Amino acid sequence: MQYLNSVIIGTGSYIPTVIIKNSDFVKQSFFEKDESAIDSPGEIVVKKFKDITGIAERRWVESNQTCSDIAAIAAKKAIEDAGIDPETLDHIIQAHNFGDVKSNTIQTDTLPCLAARVKQLLGIKNPSCVAYDIIFGCPGWVQGIIQADSFIKSGLAKRVLVIGADVISRVADKYDRDTMIFSDGAGAAVIEGKEESEKRGILSSATVSHTKDEAYYLYLGKSNAPESDHNIRYIKMHGRKIYEYSITNVPHAIKAALDKTDIPVENVKKILIHQANEKMDEAIIKRFYRLYQKQQDVSDVMPMNIHELGNSSVATVPTLYDMVMKGSFEKHTIHDNDVIVFASVGAGMHINAVVYKQ
């Protein structure tokens, strides 16, 4: 029997070179959403932040770089890793959330779409290579590979480039403690349809959107600074609500994807989850295993790069996958026939998960 498999044949990522450490925020003035000053000493604010999120430092882009610039760098690496002619790509799917935001501005720019910009930067001339964007919060890249799988399985595409990139440092409010969470980055993967005798690649997926009460858990709002211009808006979030929503709903979404296969939970080697918050991610994975009445040492199955790279939104999952595949973690490796899970949660609120056999 022959299977049409959607297989990742190449990966690439771009990690910005500017390192921003927690100590860089010690002297920063922070305010609550009601504009009241946070009077705790900077050292205490930073320590509490580290204890909750696990983040010690993050990466921001250079002043002359934009989201499409770093997306193109990651994409070029993925294409080179795949060893293909970029002219043979049928689709370029660019996941992001704010478009290109130039340094010292707050205006997002998505005209033309970032995928078109990346296609131009890659020098691809083929007009049949269709380039478009996904705005889906942090789960955008995972949703991109779900769409790529659908194109391949339906016969509409053979090769698809899926990129996740965000430059969140340009839309973060420096007077809000949450600015310490956010970072910049880009990751990409080339997915190809292959006729094979054994089933592998993307095996199943699950996606859910909760919008009745949850749509604006992440939103754009005014700066926390007193007397700030209310017409200039920055990324804001209801952190506690996001935490509770995520640990309640993400485990079930991962289970829904896994239950579509005949693979027992014990056979899942790695879970690559959106790098949002160390404690939140650990809680999600523990709850996922509890749904199967299992206990699991989370550190064995969940590689993390949030400690040094922060939360780069839609870029976290593809960046993490590329780093694991390129041997950046001593403890975490992925081998042929390993079953892994990609999972993410973010603005919308959206959750998705993909079960993938290497």
C-alpha positions in Angstrom: 0.0 0.0 0.0 1.2 3.5 -0.9 0.7 6.6 1.3 1.0 10.2 0.3 3.0 11.6 3.2 3.5 15.3 4.1 7.2 15.3 5.2 9.4 18.1 6.5 12.5 17.9 4.3 14.3 21.0 5.5 14.4 23.5 8.4 16.0 26.8 9.1 15.8 29.6 11.7 17.2 33.0 12.5 18.1 34.0 16.0 18.6 37.7 16.3 22.0 38.8 17.6 21.0 41.5 20.1 20.8 39.9 23.5 18.6 41.7 26.1 19.2 40.4 29.6 16.8 40.7 32.6 19.3 42.9 34.3 18.7 45.5 31.5 15.2 46.1 33.0 16.3 46.6 36.6 16.2 50.4 36.3 13.1 50.5 34.0 9.9 52.2 35.4 6.9 49.9 35.2 3.3 50.8 35.6 0.1 48.8 36.0 -2.7 49.0 33.4 -4.4 51.6 35.5 -1.2 53.7 35.2 -0.3 53.3 38.9 3.4 52.9 39.5 4.9 49.6 40.4 7.0 50.6 43.5 8.8 47.3 44.0 12.6 47.6 43.5 13.7 46.6 40.0 15.7 43.6 41.3 12.5 42.2 42.9 10.4 42.8 39.8 13.0 41.0 37.5 13.5 38.1 39.9 9.8 37.5 40.2 9.4 37.6 36.5 12.2 35.0 36.0 10.7 32.7 38.6 7.3 32.8 36.8 8.4 32.6 33.2 11.8 31.0 33.2 13.1 33.8 30.9 16.6 35.1 31.7 17.2 36.9 28.4 15.7 37.4 25.0 16.7 38.3 21.5 15.7 41.5 19.6 16.4 42.4 15.9 18.9 45.0 14.8 17.4 48.5 14.0 17.7 47.9 10.3 15.9 44.6 10.3 12.2 43.9 9.8 10.0 40.8 10.1 10.2 39.9 6.4 14.0 40.3 6.5 14.5 37.7 9.2 11.7 35.5 7.7 13.6 35.4 4.4 16.9 34.4 6.2 15.2 31.5 7.9 13.4 30.5 4.7 16.7 30.5 2.7 18.3 28.2 5.3 15.3 25.8 5.2 15.5 25.7 1.4 19.2 25.0 1.5 18.7 22.3 4.1 16.1 20.7 1.9 18.4 20.8 -1.1 15.7 22.0 -3.5 15.3 24.5 -6.2 13.2 27.3 -4.7 11.4 27.7 -8.0 9.8 24.3 -7.4 7.8 25.7 -4.4 4.1 25.7 -4.9 3.2 27.8 -1.9 4.9 30.1 0.6 2.8 30.5 3.8 4.0 33.2 6.1 2.7 33.2 9.6 3.2 36.4 11.6 1.1 38.9 13.7 2.3 42.5 13.1 3.8 42.6 9.7 6.9 44.8 9.1 7.2 47.4 11.9 10.2 49.7 11.2 12.4 50.8 14.1 11.2 53.8 16.1 7.7 53.4 14.7 4.6 51.6 15.9 2.8 51.2 12.6 2.3 47.7 11.2 2.9 47.2 7.5 1.3 44.3 5.6 1.0 45.8 2.1 2.2 43.8 0.3 1.8 40.7 2.4 5.0 39.5 4.0 5.0 36.2 2.0 5.2 38.3 -1.2 8.1 40.2 0.3 9.9 37.0 1.3 9.3 35.5 -2.2 10.9 38.6 -3.7 13.8 38.5 -1.2 14.4 34.8 -2.2 14.4 35.8 -5.8 11.7 33.3 -6.8 10.3 34.1 -10.3 7.7 31.3 -10.6 4.3 32.9 -10.7 2.7 29.6 -9.8 4.4 29.8 -6.4 1.5 31.4 -4.4 2.5 33.5 -1.4 0.1 34.5 1.4 0.1 35.3 5.1 -1.6 33.7 8.1 -2.6 35.9 11.1 -3.5 33.3 13.7 -1.7 34.4 16.9 1.2 32.3 18.2 -0.2 29.1 16.6 0.3 30.5 13.1 3.2 28.3 12.0 1.6 25.1 13.3 -1.6 26.2 11.4 0.6 26.8 8.4 1.9 23.2 8.3 -1.7 22.0 8.8 -2.7 23.9 5.7 0.4 22.7 3.8 -0.7 19.1 4.6 -4.2 19.8 3.3 -2.8 21.2 0.0 -0.5 18.2 -0.4 -3.1 15.6 0.5 -5.6 17.2 -1.9 -3.2 17.3 -4.8 -3.0 21.1 -4.9 0.7 21.2 -4.0 3.9 19.2 -3.9 6.2 21.5 -2.0 5.2 24.2 0.6 7.5 26.6 2.5 6.0 27.5 5.9 7.6 30.4 7.8 6.8 31.7 11.3 8.4 35.1 12.1 7.6 37.9 14.5 9.3 41.1 15.7 7.4 41.7 18.9 10.0 44.1 20.4 8.7 46.8 18.1 5.1 46.6 19.5 5.9 46.0 23.2 5.2 48.7 25.8 8.4 49.4 27.7 6.4 50.6 30.7 4.6 47.2 31.0 6.3 44.3 32.8 5.1 42.0 30.1 7.5 43.6 27.6 10.2 41.3 29.3 8.4 38.3 27.9 8.6 39.2 24.2 11.3 38.6 21.7 12.0 38.4 18.0 12.8 35.4 15.7 12.0 33.4 12.6 11.8 29.7 11.8 10.9 27.9 8.6 10.3 24.4 7.1 9.9 23.0 3.7 7.1 20.3 3.5 7.0 17.9 0.6 4.5 15.3 -0.5 6.1 11.9 -0.8 4.6 8.6 -2.1 5.9 6.0 0.4 5.0 2.5 1.6 4.8 3.5 5.2 2.8 6.2 6.9 4.9 9.1 8.3 5.1 12.9 8.3 2.0 14.7 9.4 -0.3 12.0 10.8 -3.1 14.1 12.4 -4.0 17.5 13.7 -6.5 19.4 15.8 -7.4 23.0 15.9 -9.9 25.0 18.1 -10.8 28.6 18.5 -12.5 30.0 21.6 -13.8 33.5 21.0 -17.0 34.0 23.0 -15.2 35.3 26.1 -11.6 34.7 25.2 -11.1 36.6 21.9 -9.4 39.6 23.6 -7.2 37.9 26.2 -4.4 39.3 23.9 -5.1 42.7 22.3 -3.7 46.1 21.4 -4.0 48.8 24.0 -2.5 52.0 25.2 0.7 52.3 27.1 0.7 51.8 30.8 2.6 55.0 31.3 0.6 57.9 32.7 -0.4 60.6 30.2 0.5 58.3 27.3 -1.1 58.8 23.9 -4.1 56.6 23.9 -4.1 56.5 20.1 -0.8 54.6 20.1 -1.4 51.0 21.0 0.9 48.2 22.1 0.6 44.4 22.6 -1.3 43.7 25.9 -2.6 40.6 27.6 -4.6 39.3 30.5 -1.8 37.0 31.8 -3.8 35.1 34.4 -6.7 34.4 32.1 -4.3 33.2 29.4 -2.6 30.9 31.9 -5.9 29.4 33.1 -7.3 29.0 29.6 -4.1 27.3 28.3 -3.6 24.8 31.0 -7.3 23.9 30.8 -7.7 23.6 27.0 -4.3 22.8 25.4 -4.0 19.3 26.9 -7.3 18.3 25.4 -6.4 19.6 22.0 -3.1 17.6 22.0 -5.1 14.5 23.1 -7.6 15.1 20.3 -4.8 15.1 17.7 -3.1 12.0 19.2 -6.4 10.1 19.5 -6.9 10.4 15.8 -3.9 8.0 15.4 -3.4 4.6 16.8 -0.2 5.7 18.6 -0.1 5.2 22.4 1.0 8.2 24.4 4.1 6.3 25.6 5.4 6.4 22.0 5.5 10.2 21.9 9.1 11.1 22.1 9.0 14.8 22.1 6.4 17.6 22.5 7.5 20.9 21.0 5.2 23.4 22.5 4.9 27.2 22.0 7.5 28.8 24.3 5.1 31.1 26.2 6.0 30.6 29.9 8.0 27.8 31.5 5.6 27.1 34.3 2.6 27.2 32.0 4.1 24.8 29.5 5.1 22.4 32.2 1.6 22.4 33.6 0.1 21.8 30.1 2.3 18.8 29.5 1.7 17.3 32.9 -2.1 17.7 32.5 -1.9 16.1 29.0 -0.3 13.0 30.4 -2.9 12.9 33.3 -5.6 12.6 30.7 -4.2 9.2 30.0 -3.6 8.4 33.7 0.1 8.7 33.1 2.9 10.5 34.9 5.8 11.8 32.9 9.0 13.7 33.6 8.3 16.8 31.6 12.0 17.6 31.1 12.5 14.3 29.2 9.9 15.1 26.5 9.7 18.9 26.3 12.8 20.8 25.0 12.8 24.5 25.8 14.7 27.5 24.5 12.6 30.2 26.3 15.3 30.7 28.9 17.6 32.3 26.5 15.4 33.3 23.6 12.2 34.5 25.3 8.7 34.3 23.7 9.0 35.1 19.9 5.4 34.3 19.3 4.8 32.5 16.1 8.5 31.8 15.7 8.9 29.7 18.8 7.8 26.2 17.5 9.7 26.2 14.2 12.8 27.7 15.8 12.7 25.1 18.6 12.3 22.3 16.0 15.2 23.5 13.9 17.4 23.8 16.9 16.6 20.2 18.0 17.2 18.9 14.5 20.5 20.7 14.3 21.8 19.3 17.5 21.5 22.3 19.8 20.3 20.3 22.8 22.4 17.5 24.4 19.4 15.9 26.0 16.9 16.2 23.2 17.3 14.6 19.8 14.8 13.4 17.2 15.5 10.3 15.1 13.9 8.6 12.2 10.5 7.1 13.0 10.2 9.1 16.3 6.7 10.4 17.0 6.6 14.1 18.0 3.9 16.6 18.7 3.8 20.3 17.7 1.4 22.4 19.8 0.7 26.0 20.3 -1.8 28.5 21.9 -2.2 32.2 21.4 -4.2 35.3 20.5 -7.7 34.7 19.3 -7.8 32.5 21.4 -6.6 29.6 19.2 -5.0 26.2 20.0 -3.6 23.6 17.6 -1.6 20.4 17.7 0.0 18.2 15.1 1.2 14.6 15.5 4.3 14.1 13.3 6.3 10.9 12.6 9.9 11.7 11.6 
